[in-house]
Amino acid sequence: MVIVPGPASHELGLKVAELLGAKIMPIEYKSFPDGESYIRFTGDVKGAHVVIIQTISPPQDTHLVQALLMADAAKDLGAKKIILVAPYFAYTRQDRRFLEGEAVSLQTVVRLLIATGVKGLITINSHSPNLLEKTGIKVRNLSAIGLLAEYFKAQGLSGAISLAPGKRAAVMAVEAERILKGGCDFLKTRRDLVTGKAVVEVGKLGVKDRDAIIFDDIISTGGTMAEAVRIVKELGARRVYAACVHPLLIGGAGEKILKNGAEKIVGTDTVPSPIGAISVAPLIADALRRRL
């Protein structure tokens, strides 16, 4: 197995390679003056099982093109098998047509991966796990919620209630509760199909005088999480923490969440971030051991 740490996940790739005791294939990369990406393998990958580790986080277009260039180059250079590890896999939000005439971006991206020789995809807490399982390539969708819950348990928060900011995310609260043992619940959310804005509604949450941790797969602009924190605080929670797998934190999202009453925001290193306190490298390494 040869690990190729991509430009967007260099440190994470090195951690995974170290855990596996695998060979690392460094690449040269740069951007041309017009913004185009350049990729060059510095060694031989002929006949090798190549694992490219490249998160597809903002700037998504750049990181996606880099992943495609790496995969296609590995194929041309004679790699026996190519697996892409994309801890954050962009373009899954548009996994179907919500309005007539829309492009189904997830479908397009998967077709590009197949065309460049990717035989398997490993991702973490995909926004569209069901469709990813029907793509035509082998997909492994891992969950880092357990890692987040273990972190809070180690911080003395056993017994905290595990919450999700919507019914769709309730499975994450259930997963965290298995570790924290404080019960679980979810807030009701709905999203405007035109504006995309999420609205959080109050449910019957028993959070008064309790510590609460709100788990979600992604914090992007922070609107949903900030509103969830505000509601839980207003319902009388003692302390509220925000936890996510993919901390994109676009446009002051972190400040917004903290201002609404969160004690702390915790994420993983699927996306390079100052709050990425928990590494998903052991999760990825274990998946690769089982897969190859």
Summary of the structure (lengths in Angstrom):
residues: 292
radius of gyration: 19.7
end to end distance: 8.1
largest distance: 60.5
contacts: 1013
relative contact order: 0.13
helix: 33%
strand: 27%
